[in-house]
Amino acid sequence: MHKLNLTEIFSPTGYFGKNLPSFEDRPQQLSMAIEIQKLIETCNDGKQHCLIVEAGTGVGKSMAYLVPFIYWAVNENKRVVISTYTKTLQEQLTNKDLPFLKEILPLKFRYSLCVGSENYICLRRYEQMFQYGLFDTRTEVEHLNRISEWLKNTETGLRLELEFEPDDRLWSNICREPDMCLNKKCKYQTKCYYIKSRQEQNKSHILVVNHYLFFANIAAGGKVLPDYDAVVFDEAHNIEEVATQYLGIEISNTGIKYLLDRIYNPNTHKGLITRAKELSDSKQKEIIELVDNVRQNTDVFFTGIVDKLGSETVTKRIRTPHFIENILDIPLEALYNGLKSVIDEVETEEKQHEFLAYTLRFLSVKNQIKTFIEQSLNDYIYWIEITPKTRYIKVTLYVNPVDVSSILIEKVYSVISPIVFTSATLTVNPNGFAFIKERLGLNSSHRDTETVNVDDLSNKKNNGQQQNHHIEIVCSESLFGSPFDYKKNVLIYITAHLPDPSYEFDRFQIQAIEHTKDIIEIFRGRTFILFTSYETLNQACEFLRVHLSGITILKQGEMPRWQMIEYFKYNDNTILLGTNTFWQGVDIPGKALECVIIFKLPFSVPDDPVTEAKIEYLLKHNKDPFKDYQLPESIILLRQGFGRLIRTKTDRGVVVILDPRITTRAYGRLFIDSLPECSITKNIDDVINFYGGRNYD
């Protein structure tokens, strides 16, 4: 048993102080660690306990939750999942924070980075590529040769180790797919990279995952991750968004075509059916005809959708069942039965397993399309997205839950305790944590769970018996402000003279872009411009490239995100224009970033299908959609954008808010009050004086 003394660990004379040359005493960090330790100590009283913690930038929240949970996991033989939203934080935890703690703490613990199994190469399928000549293009051959060289040295078999981005089709043919895995019957079992990773995870006290993998595990009935005893959701403000995506349905014409090509590709005349040489010619021909029939009906089905909605980029909510005739149901049923009939006819167990996997995939496609057309799930959103590509039009059908709180209660809170939710942005003034608690189903202490098959969930077993019971969820709250001196180091510049975008959007956009140019000329780079739409971003980029000289303009989408960030960090006279993904999870400390321009307050688009459905859901439950959902959601995202600027104690800079509604509308005060206390001006000369007076010494 290793005794935990948090004061000793976090003090200037303790483990941190002695091992960190740049150690800074952070009272908020110690206080947060103490709160988490209290949570852990109360989790054996028969109730479900959680703690929701806002910890401002610079608190060091990852260390604050890692230390008490590491001690608990080692002392009690427990396993803890740390779930993040961004890859940046995942890498910080596994490459920096956990190795540091492993080196300095007086106890031995193990940790693992967990990624989806499709990120691992499958040696059996890799060999199959050569055996059956599954590659079709020169690019695939070139990439396969480079992968062959990589395999001579890799210890993990992880795609992220590759120094190039492999062809997607090639990787899909050689990666580990759960339903294709032969498990113990595979001849490569002892060499399997994925099995080795799972063995390591089963020995680990700490598992680092992302929110997507966490909810993939929920959707898969707990088969993706090892059993675990506690969860820390870092970047917890994103949980609702990810859960909504992963606990729904997504099916597209390109996805169906991909599956059909795996059975038989009419262009290459290759596929699973042609590799089954033991089947009679007539049986092979029968399956190929069934595949062709599904292919033709798929084209007709999705073309019908395009005819109804148009071939331009569109996102359309489908409100009534049978929006289009389900001409795919019978062909998919026939293909399912056809594939099922040959499973026992193929010779090897390997081929039988592969045929079975595709049989079940087509059954799933059939059921998903039927669910979409019949709209058989209550309180779900049904919508279609049309995206024109260079050579084709992609059509995607979506089915998502309107409200994930009941699912989280049933499949997370009722079976796991303790749980920590943390982020730098969880509160909205004046109501504190009320918004995030409402969205995540944490706003009431007593819940009745619906019938739950606990055996299918994460780690509480009851021999598969279903149960109805009353659950008490005790949710505590803590708020720890940032140790940074925002009043001294940050100036907020508000441009109240621009037109109101709600009424005169075109005029606002033109004048805001012109004013953006004026601000950039002050800073000569070192600026992020954050937009709420690609259309406005593109117009701004076009204008700035014409009217700015000597400034490098990086536009989202023109190069990989990580490449843009690296270039921005190490090149002066550079600005970066980004939307959604650049509002959060980007860490650029120091003089590389001195100005963040918020082009428009980040309200969600009211006619977005998910937003629209949530508004209707709230109205149905006598809630005010603007006050209870749209406004607080926008405030949290603004706080995230603001947070890109100051990453260390010595950082200094200006946040520009071009949207005049922050001063002209009554709700604007709520945005300001939710930001750290800073100096605020409406005078551009103050920006010039503030910037000219910067001092980093």
For each residue, the residues with C-beta under 8 A, 3 or more apart:
1: 75
2: 71 74 75 106 107
3:
4: 9 37 67 68 71
5: 8 9
6: 9 10 30 33 34 37 67 68
7: 10 11 14 30
8: 5 11 14 15
9: 4 5 6 14 15 16 33 67 105
10: 6 7 14 16 26 29 30 33 63 67
11: 7 8 14 16 17 25 30
12: 16 17 23 25
13: 17 18
14: 7 8 9 10 11 17 18
15: 8 9 18 19 104 105 106
16: 9 10 11 12 19 20 23 63 104
17: 11 12 13 14 20 23 25
18: 13 14 15 104
19: 15 16 100 103 104
20: 16 17 23
21:
22:
23: 12 16 17 20
24: 483 649
25: 11 12 17
26: 10 29 30 58 59 60 483
27: 30 31 483
28: 31 32 55 56 59 480 481 482 483
29: 10 26 32 33 59 60 61 63 64 480
30: 6 7 10 11 26 27 33 34 64
31: 27 28 34 35 478 480
32: 28 29 35 36 53 55 59 61 64 65 478 480
33: 6 9 10 29 30 36 37 63 64 65 67 68
34: 6 30 31 37 38
35: 31 32 38 39 51 53 476 478
36: 32 33 39 40 51 53 64 65 68 69 420
37: 4 6 33 34 40 41 68
38: 34 35 41 42
39: 35 36 42 43 49 50 51 418 420 476
40: 36 37 43 68 69 72 230 418
41: 37 38
42: 38 39 45 49 418 474
43: 39 40 49 230 417 418
44:
45: 42 49
46:
47: 417 472 473 474
48: 413 414 416 417 419 471 472 473 474
49: 39 42 43 45 417 418 419 473 474 475 476
50: 39 413 417 418 419 420 421 442 473 474 475 476
51: 35 36 39 418 419 420 421 475 476 477 478
52: 236 420 421 422 426 433 436 437 442 475 476 477 478
53: 32 35 36 61 420 421 422 426 477 478 479 480
54: 422 423 424 425 426 427 433 478 479 480
55: 28 32 59 61 64 422 423 424 480
56: 28 59 424 480 481 482 483 484 676
57: 424 482 484 643 646 647
58: 26 482 483 484 647 648 649
59: 26 28 29 32 55 56 64 424 480 482 483
60: 26 29 63 64
61: 29 32 53 55 64 65 234 422 424
62: 65 66 89 92 93 97 234
63: 10 16 29 33 60 66 67 97 101
64: 29 30 32 33 36 55 59 60 61 67 68
65: 32 33 36 61 62 68 69 82 232 234 420 422
66: 62 63 69 70 82 93 97 98 101 206
67: 4 6 9 10 33 63 64 70 71 101 105
68: 4 6 33 36 37 40 64 65 71 72
69: 36 40 65 66 72 73 80 82 206 230 232
70: 66 67 73 74 101 105 107 109 205 206
71: 2 4 67 68 74 75 107
72: 40 68 69 75 76 78 80 230
73: 69 70 76 77 78 79 80 109 205 206 229
74: 2 70 71 77 107 108 109 205
75: 1 2 71 72
76: 72 73
77: 73 74
78: 72 73 205 229 230
79: 73 204 205 206 207 226 227 228 229 230
80: 69 72 73 205 206 207 228 229 230 231 232
81: 207 209 214 225 228 230 231 232
82: 65 66 69 93 206 207 208 209 231 232 234
83: 209 210 211 213 214 231 232 233 234
84: 89 90 93 208 209 210 211 234 235
85: 89 210 211 234 235 238 242 584 585
86: 89 90 210 235 584 585
87: 90 91 210 585
88: 91 92 585 586 587
89: 62 84 85 86 92 93 234 235 585
90: 84 86 87 93 94 113 208 210
91: 87 88 94 95 96
92: 62 88 89 95 96 97
93: 62 66 82 84 89 90 96 97 98 208
94: 90 91 97 98 99 111 113 208
95: 91 92 99
96: 91 92 93 99 100
97: 62 63 66 92 93 94 100 101
98: 66 93 94 101 102 111 206 208
99: 94 95 96 102 103
100: 19 96 97 103 104
101: 63 66 67 70 97 98 104 105
102: 98 99 105 109 111
103: 19 99 100
104: 15 16 18 19 100 101
105: 9 15 67 70 101 102 109
106: 2 15
107: 2 70 71 74
108: 74
109: 70 73 74 102 105 205 206
110: 200 203 204 205 206
111: 94 98 102 204 205 206 207 208
112: 197 200 201 204 206 207 208
113: 90 94 208
114: 197 201 207 208 209 213 225
115: 119 120 158 160 213
116: 119 212 213 216 224
117: 120 175 176 177 178 181 194 224
118: 172 175 176 177
119: 115 116 158 159 160 175
120: 115 117 156 157 158 159 175 176 193 194 197
121: 126 147 151 157 159 174 175 176 193
122: 125 126 174 175 176 177 180 181 188 192 194
123: 126 127 157 188 191 192 193
124: 127 128 182 186 187 188 350
125: 122 128 129 173 174 175 176 180
126: 121 122 123 129 130 147 151 174
127: 123 124 130 131
128: 124 125 131 132 134 173 174
129: 125 126 132 133 134 135 144 170 173 174
130: 126 127 133
131: 127 128
132: 128 129 270 275
133: 129 130 270
134: 128 129 173 270
135: 129 140 141 144 170
136: 140 268 270
137: 140 141 167
138: 141 142
139: 142 143 167 170
140: 135 136 137 143 144 167 169 170
141: 135 137 138 144 145
142: 138 139 145 146
143: 139 140 146 147 164 166 167 170
144: 129 135 140 141 147 148 170 174
145: 141 142 148 149
146: 142 143 149 150 162 164 166
147: 121 126 143 144 150 151 162 166 174
148: 144 145 151 152
149: 145 146 152
150: 146 147 153 154 161 162
151: 121 126 147 148 154 157
152: 148 149
153: 150
154: 150 151 157 158 161 193
155:
156: 120 161 193 197
157: 120 121 123 151 154 193 194
158: 115 119 120 154 161 193
159: 119 120 121 162 166 171 175
160: 115 119
161: 150 154 156 158
162: 146 147 150 159 165 166
163:
164: 143 146
165: 162
166: 143 146 147 159 162 170 171
167: 137 139 140 143 170 171
168: 171 172
169: 140 172 173
170: 129 135 139 140 143 144 166 167 173 174
171: 159 166 167 168 174 175
172: 118 168 169 175 177 258
173: 125 128 129 134 169 170
174: 121 122 125 126 128 129 144 147 170 171
175: 117 118 119 120 121 122 125 159 171 172
176: 117 118 120 121 122 125 180 181 192 193 194
177: 117 118 122 172 180 181 357
178: 117 181 220 223
179: 357 360 361
180: 122 125 176 177 353 354 357
181: 117 122 176 177 178 186 194
182: 124 185 186 349 350 353
183: 186 189
184: 189
185: 182 189 349 353
186: 124 181 182 183 189 192
187: 124
188: 122 123 124 191 192
189: 183 184 185 186 192 195
190:
191: 123 188
192: 122 123 176 186 188 189 195 196
193: 120 121 123 154 156 157 158 176 196 197
194: 117 120 122 157 176 181 197 198
195: 189 192 198 199
196: 192 193 199 200
197: 112 114 120 156 193 194 200 201
198: 194 195 201 202 226
199: 195 196 202 203
200: 110 112 196 197 203 204
201: 112 114 197 198 204 207 225 226
202: 198 199 226
203: 110 199 200
204: 79 110 111 112 200 201 207 226
205: 70 73 74 78 79 80 109 110 111
206: 66 69 70 73 79 80 82 98 109 110 111 112
207: 79 80 81 82 111 112 114 201 204 225 226 228
208: 82 84 90 93 94 98 111 112 113 114
209: 81 82 83 84 114 213 214 217 225
210: 83 84 85 86 87 90 213 214
211: 83 84 85 214 215 233 235 238 239 242 243
212: 116 215 216 242 245 246
213: 83 114 115 116 209 210 216 217 224 225
214: 81 83 209 210 211 217 218 225 231 242
215: 211 212 218 219 242 243 245 246 247
216: 116 212 213 219 220 224 246
217: 209 213 214 220 222 223 224 225 458
218: 214 215 222 246 247 411 412 457 458
219: 215 216 246 247
220: 178 216 217 223 224
221: 456 457
222: 217 218 225 227 456 457 458 459
223: 178 217 220
224: 116 117 213 216 217 220
225: 81 114 201 207 209 213 214 217 222 228 458
226: 79 198 201 202 204 207
227: 79 222 458 459
228: 79 80 81 207 225 231 416 458 459
229: 73 78 79 80 416 459
230: 40 43 69 72 78 79 80 81 416 417 418 419 420
231: 80 81 82 83 214 228 412 416 419 420
232: 65 69 80 81 82 83 419 420 422
233: 83 211 236 239 419 420 421 422
234: 61 62 65 82 83 84 85 89 422 423
235: 84 85 86 89 211 238 423 584 585
236: 52 233 239 421 422 423 426 436 440
237: 423 425 426 436 636 640
238: 85 211 235 241 242 584
239: 211 233 236 242 243 408 421 440
240: 243 244 404 439 440
241: 238 244 245
242: 85 211 212 214 215 238 239 245 246
243: 211 215 239 240 246 247 401 404 407 408
244: 240 241 247 248 400 401 404 610
245: 212 215 241 242 248 250 400
246: 212 215 216 218 219 242 243
247: 215 218 219 243 244 400 401 404 407
248: 244 245 380 398 399 400 401
249: 368 371 372 397 398 399 400
250: 245 396 397 398 399
251: 255 256 365 368 369 372 396 397
252: 255 256 394 395 396 397
253: 256 257 298 299 302 394 395 396
254: 257 258 392 394
255: 251 252 258 259
256: 251 252 253 259 260 294 298 365
257: 253 254 260 261 295 298
258: 172 254 255 261 262
259: 255 256 262 263 358 361 362 365
260: 256 257 263 264 291 294 295 298
261: 257 258 264 265 271
262: 258 259 265 271 272 358
263: 259 260 271 272 273 287 291 339 358
264: 260 261 269 270 271 272 273 274 287 288 291 292
265: 261 262 268 269 270 271
266: 269 292 295
267:
268: 136 265 271
269: 264 265 266 274
270: 132 133 134 136 264 265 274 275
271: 261 262 263 264 265 268 274 275
272: 262 263 264 275 276 351 354 355 358
273: 263 264 276 279 284 287 288 291
274: 264 269 270 271 284
275: 132 270 271 272 351
276: 272 273 279 284 342 346 351 355
277:
278: 345 346 347
279: 273 276 283 284 342 345 346
280: 283 284
281: 284 285
282: 285 286
283: 279 280 286 287 342 345
284: 273 274 276 279 280 281 287 288
285: 281 282 288 289
286: 282 283 289 290 338
287: 263 264 273 283 284 290 291 335 338 339 342
288: 264 273 284 285 291 292
289: 285 286 292 293
290: 286 287 293 294 331 334 335 338
291: 260 263 264 273 287 288 294 295 335
292: 264 266 288 289 295 296
293: 289 290 296 297 331 334 335
294: 256 260 290 291 297 298 328 331 332 335 362
295: 257 260 266 291 292 298 299
296: 292 293 299 300
297: 293 294 300 301 327 328 331
298: 253 256 257 260 294 295 301 302 328
299: 253 295 296 302 303
300: 296 297 303 304 327
301: 297 298 304 305 324 327 328
302: 253 298 299 305 306 395
303: 299 300 306 307
304: 300 301 307 308 324 325
305: 301 302 308 309 324 384 386 395
306: 302 303 309 310 311 386 393 395
307: 303 304
308: 304 305 323 324
309: 305 306 314 316 384 386
310: 306 314 386
311: 306 386 388 393
312: 386 388
313: 386 387 388
314: 309 310 384 385 386
315: 383 384 385 386 608 609
316: 309 383 384 385 386 609
317: 381 382 383 609 612 613
318: 323 372 375 382 383 384
319: 382
320: 323 375
321: 373 374 375
322: 325 326 373 374
323: 308 318 320 373
324: 301 304 305 308 373
325: 304 322
326: 322 329 369 370 373
327: 297 300 301 330 331
328: 294 297 298 301 331 332 366 369
329: 326 332 333 366 369 370
330: 327 333 334
331: 290 293 294 297 327 328 334 335
332: 294 328 329 335 336 362 363 365 366 369
333: 329 330 336 337 366
334: 290 293 330 331 337 338
335: 287 290 291 293 294 331 332 338 339 362
336: 332 333 339 340 359 362 363 366
337: 333 334 340 341
338: 286 287 290 334 335 341 342
339: 263 287 335 336 342 343 355 358 359 362
340: 336 337 343 359
341: 337 338 345
342: 276 279 283 287 338 339 345 346 355
343: 339 340 346 352 355 356 359
344: 352
345: 278 279 283 341 342
346: 276 278 279 342 343 351 352 355
347: 278 351
348: 351 352
349: 182 185 352 353
350: 124 182 353 354
351: 272 275 276 346 347 348 354 355
352: 343 344 346 348 349 355 356
353: 180 182 185 349 350 356 357
354: 180 272 350 351 357 358
355: 272 276 339 342 343 346 351 352 358 359
356: 343 352 353 359 360
357: 177 179 180 353 354 360 361
358: 259 262 263 272 339 354 355 361 362
359: 336 339 340 343 355 356 362 363
360: 179 356 357 363 364
361: 179 259 357 358 364 365
362: 259 294 332 335 336 339 358 359 365 366
363: 332 336 359 360 366 367
364: 360 361 367 368
365: 251 256 259 332 361 362 368 369
366: 328 329 332 333 336 362 363 369 370
367: 363 364 370 371
368: 249 251 364 365 371 372 397 399
369: 251 326 328 329 332 365 366 372 373 397
370: 326 329 366 367 373 374 376
371: 249 367 368 374 375 376 377 399
372: 249 251 318 368 369 375 382 397 399
373: 321 322 323 324 326 369 370
374: 321 322 370 371
375: 318 320 321 371 372 380 382
376: 370 371
377: 371 380 399
378:
379: 401 402 403 617
380: 248 375 377 399 400 401 402
381: 317 398 399 400 401 402 609 610 613
382: 317 318 319 372 375 397 398 399
383: 315 316 317 318 397 398 400 609 610
384: 305 309 314 315 316 318 395 396 397 398
385: 314 315 316 395 396 398
386: 305 306 309 310 311 312 313 314 315 316 393 394 395
387: 313 393 394 395 396
388: 311 312 313 393 394
389: 392 393 394
390:
391:
392: 254 389
393: 306 311 386 387 388 389
394: 252 253 254 386 387 388 389
395: 252 253 302 305 306 384 385 386 387
396: 250 251 252 253 384 385 387
397: 249 250 251 252 368 369 372 382 383 384
398: 248 249 250 381 382 383 384 385 609
399: 248 249 250 368 371 372 377 380 381 382
400: 244 245 247 248 249 380 381 383 610
401: 243 244 247 248 379 380 381 404 407
402: 379 380 381 613 614 617
403: 379 406 614 617
404: 240 243 244 247 401 407 408 440 441
405: 408 409 438 439 440 441
406: 403 409 410 441 450
407: 243 247 401 404 410 411
408: 239 243 404 405 411 412 413 440 441
409: 405 406 412 413 414 441 447 449 471 473
410: 406 407 414 449 450 452
411: 218 407 408 414 415 452 457 458
412: 218 231 408 409 415 416 419 458
413: 48 50 408 409 416 417 419 441 442 447 471 473
414: 48 409 410 411 447 449 452 471
415: 411 412 452 454 457 458 459 460
416: 48 228 229 230 231 412 413 419 458 459 460
417: 43 47 48 49 50 230 413
418: 39 40 42 43 49 50 51 230
419: 48 49 50 51 230 231 232 233 412 413 416
420: 36 39 50 51 52 53 65 230 231 232 233
421: 50 51 52 53 233 236 239 426 436 440 442
422: 52 53 54 55 61 65 232 233 234 236 426
423: 54 55 234 235 236 237 426
424: 54 55 56 57 59 61 482 639 640 643
425: 54 237 636 639 640 643
426: 52 53 54 236 237 421 422 423 433 436 636
427: 54 432 433 436 479 674
428: 431 432 434 435 436 631 632 635 636 670 674
429: 432 670 673 674
430: 670 673
431: 428 434 435 632
432: 427 428 429 477 479
433: 52 54 426 427 436 437 477 479
434: 428 431 437 438 443
435: 428 431 438 439 628 629 632 633 636
436: 52 236 237 421 426 427 428 433 439 440 442 636
437: 52 433 434 440 442 443 475
438: 405 434 435 441 442 443 628
439: 240 405 435 436
440: 236 239 240 404 405 408 421 436 437
441: 404 405 406 408 409 413 438 447
442: 50 52 413 421 436 437 438 473 475
443: 434 437 438
444: 447 473
445: 472 473 474 475
446: 470 471 472 473
447: 409 413 414 441 444 470 471 472 473
448: 468 469 470 471
449: 409 410 414 452 467 468 469 470 471
450: 406 410 468
451: 466 467 468
452: 410 411 414 415 449 457 466 467
453: 456 457 464 466
454: 415 457 460 461 462 465 466 467
455: 461 462 463 464 465
456: 221 222 453 464
457: 218 221 222 411 415 452 453 454 460
458: 217 218 222 225 227 228 411 412 415 416
459: 222 227 228 229 415 416
460: 415 416 454 457
461: 454 455
462: 454 455 465 467
463: 455
464: 453 455 456
465: 454 455 462
466: 451 452 453 454
467: 449 451 452 454 462
468: 448 449 450 451
469: 448 449
470: 446 447 448 449
471: 48 409 413 414 446 447 448 449
472: 47 48 445 446 447
473: 47 48 49 50 409 413 442 444 445 446 447
474: 42 47 48 49 50 445
475: 49 50 51 52 437 442 445
476: 35 39 49 50 51 52
477: 51 52 53 432 433
478: 31 32 35 51 52 53 54
479: 53 54 427 432 433
480: 28 29 31 32 53 54 55 56 59
481: 28 56 676
482: 28 56 57 58 59 424 486 676
483: 24 26 27 28 56 58 59 649
484: 56 57 58 489 646 649 651 676
485: 488 489 649
486: 482 489 490 646 676 677 678
487: 490 676 677 678 679
488: 485
489: 484 485 486 646 651 652 653
490: 486 487 645 646 652 653 654 655 676 678 679
491: 653 654 655 678 679 680 681 686 687 690
492: 654 655 656 657 672 675 678 679 680 681
493: 519 654 655 656 657 680 681 682 684 686 687
494: 657 660 662 663 680 681 682
495: 498 512 515 656 657 658 660 682
496: 660 663 664 682
497: 660 682
498: 495 508 511 512 515 658 659 660
499: 503 504 507 508 511 660
500: 503 504 508 660 661 664
501: 504 505 508 509 600 659 661
502: 505 661
503: 499 500
504: 499 500 501 507 508
505: 501 502 508 509
506: 509 510
507: 499 504 510 511
508: 498 499 500 501 504 505 511 512
509: 501 505 506 512 513 536 539
510: 506 507 513 514
511: 498 499 507 508 514 515
512: 495 498 508 509 515 516 599 600 658
513: 509 510 516 517 539 540 543 544
514: 510 511 517 518 543
515: 495 498 511 512 518 519 658
516: 512 513 519 520 529 540 544 597 599 658
517: 513 514 520 521 543 544 547 548
518: 514 515 521 522 684
519: 493 515 516 522 523 527 595 597 656 684 687
520: 516 517 523 524 525 527 544 548 551 575
521: 517 518 524 548
522: 518 519 687 688 691
523: 519 520 526 527 594 595 654 691
524: 520 521 550 551 572 573
525: 520 551 552 572 573 574 575
526: 523 572 574 575 591 592 593 594 595
527: 519 520 523 575 576 593 594 595 596 597
528: 575 576 578 582 586 593 595 596 597 644 645
529: 516 540 575 576 577 578 597 599
530: 578 579 582 583 596 597 598 599 602 641 644
531: 534 536 537 540 577 578 579 599 600
532: 536 579 599 600 601 602 603
533: 536 537 579
534: 531 537 538 556 557 579
535: 538 539
536: 509 531 532 533 539 540 599 600
537: 531 533 534 540 541 555 556 577 578 579
538: 534 535 541 542 555
539: 509 513 535 536 542 543
540: 513 516 529 531 536 537 543 544 577 599
541: 537 538 544 545 553 555 577
542: 538 539 545 546
543: 513 514 517 539 540 546 547
544: 513 516 517 520 540 541 547 548 551 553 575 577
545: 541 542 548 553
546: 542 543
547: 517 543 544
548: 517 520 521 544 545 551 553
549:
550: 524 573
551: 520 524 525 544 548 573 574 575
552: 525 567 571 573 574 575
553: 541 544 545 548 574 575 577
554: 558 559 564 567 568 574 575 576 577
555: 537 538 541 558 577
556: 534 537 561 564 576 577 578 579 581 582
557: 534
558: 554 555 564
559: 554 563 564 567
560: 563 564
561: 556 564 565 581 582
562: 565 566
563: 559 560 566 567
564: 554 556 558 559 560 561 567 568 576 578
565: 561 562 568 569 576 586 588
566: 562 563 569 570
567: 552 554 559 563 564 570 571 574
568: 554 564 565 571 574 576 588 592 593
569: 565 566 588 592
570: 566 567 592
571: 552 567 568 574
572: 524 525 526
573: 524 525 550 551 552
574: 525 526 551 552 553 554 567 568 571
575: 520 525 526 527 528 529 544 551 552 553 554
576: 527 528 529 554 556 564 565 568 582
577: 529 531 537 540 541 544 553 554 555 556
578: 528 529 530 531 537 556 564 581 582 583
579: 530 531 532 533 534 537 556 582 583
580: 583
581: 556 561 578 584 585
582: 528 530 556 561 576 578 579 586 644
583: 530 578 579 580 602 637 640 641 644
584: 85 86 235 238 581 637 640 641 643 644
585: 85 86 87 88 89 235 581
586: 88 528 565 582 644
587: 88 647
588: 565 568 569 592 593 644 647
589: 592 593 647 648 651
590: 593 647 648 650 651
591: 526 594 696
592: 526 568 569 570 588 589
593: 526 527 528 568 588 589 590 596 644 645 653
594: 523 526 527 591 645 652 653 654 691 694
595: 519 523 526 527 528 645 653 654 655 656 691
596: 527 528 530 593 641 642 644 645 653 654 655 656
597: 516 519 527 528 529 530 656 658
598: 530 601 602 638 641 642 655 656 657 658 659
599: 512 516 529 530 531 532 536 540 658 659
600: 501 512 531 532 536 658 659
601: 532 598 634 638 657 659 661 662 671
602: 530 532 583 598 634 637 638 641
603: 532 630 631 634
604: 608 611 630 633 634
605: 608 611
606: 611 612 615 630
607: 611 612
608: 315 604 605 611 612
609: 315 316 317 381 383 398 612 613
610: 244 381 383 400 613 614
611: 604 605 606 607 608 614 615 630
612: 317 606 607 608 609 615 616
613: 317 381 402 609 610 616 617
614: 402 403 610 611 617 618 625 629
615: 606 611 612 618 619 625 629 630
616: 612 613 619 620
617: 379 402 403 613 614 620 621
618: 614 615 621 623 624 625 628 629
619: 615 616 622 623 625
620: 616 617
621: 617 618
622: 619
623: 618 619 628 629
624: 618 627 628
625: 614 615 618 619 628 629 630
626: 629 630 631
627: 624 631
628: 435 438 618 623 624 625 632
629: 435 614 615 618 623 625 626 632 633
630: 603 604 606 611 615 625 626 633 634
631: 428 603 626 627 634 635 667 670
632: 428 431 435 628 629 635 636
633: 435 604 629 630 636 637
634: 601 602 603 604 630 631 637 638 671
635: 428 631 632 638 639 670 671 674
636: 237 425 426 428 435 436 632 633 639 640
637: 583 584 602 633 634 640 641
638: 598 601 602 634 635 641 642 671 674 675
639: 424 425 635 636 642 643 674 675
640: 237 424 425 583 584 636 637 643 644
641: 530 583 584 596 598 602 637 638 644
642: 596 598 638 639 645 655 675 676
643: 57 424 425 584 639 640 646
644: 528 530 582 583 584 586 588 593 596 640 641
645: 490 528 593 594 595 596 642 651 653 654 655
646: 57 484 486 489 490 643 651 652 653
647: 57 58 587 588 589 590 651
648: 58 589 590 651
649: 24 58 483 484 485
650: 590 696
651: 484 489 589 590 645 646 647 648
652: 489 490 594 646 694 695 696
653: 489 490 491 593 594 595 596 645 646
654: 490 491 492 493 523 594 595 596 645 687 690 691
655: 490 491 492 493 595 596 598 642 645 678
656: 492 493 495 519 595 596 597 598 687
657: 492 493 494 495 598 601 662
658: 495 498 512 515 516 597 598 599 600
659: 498 501 598 599 600 601 662
660: 494 495 496 497 498 499 500 663 664
661: 500 501 502 601 664 665 667 668
662: 494 601 657 659 665 668 671 672
663: 494 496 660 668 682
664: 496 500 660 661 668
665: 661 662 668
666: 669
667: 631 661 670 671
668: 661 662 663 664 665 671 672
669: 666 672 673
670: 428 429 430 631 635 667 673 674
671: 601 634 635 638 662 667 668 674 675
672: 492 662 668 669 675 680
673: 429 430 669 670
674: 427 428 429 635 638 639 670 671
675: 492 638 639 642 671 672 678
676: 56 481 482 484 486 487 490 642
677: 486 487
678: 486 487 490 491 492 655 675
679: 487 490 491 492 690
680: 491 492 493 494 672
681: 491 492 493 494 686 687
682: 493 494 495 496 497 663
683: 686 687
684: 493 518 519 687 688
685: 688 689
686: 491 493 681 683 689 690
687: 491 493 519 522 654 656 681 683 684 690 691
688: 522 684 685 691 692
689: 685 686 692 693
690: 491 654 679 686 687 693 694
691: 522 523 594 595 654 687 688 694
692: 688 689
693: 689 690
694: 594 652 690 691
695: 652
696: 591 650 652
697:
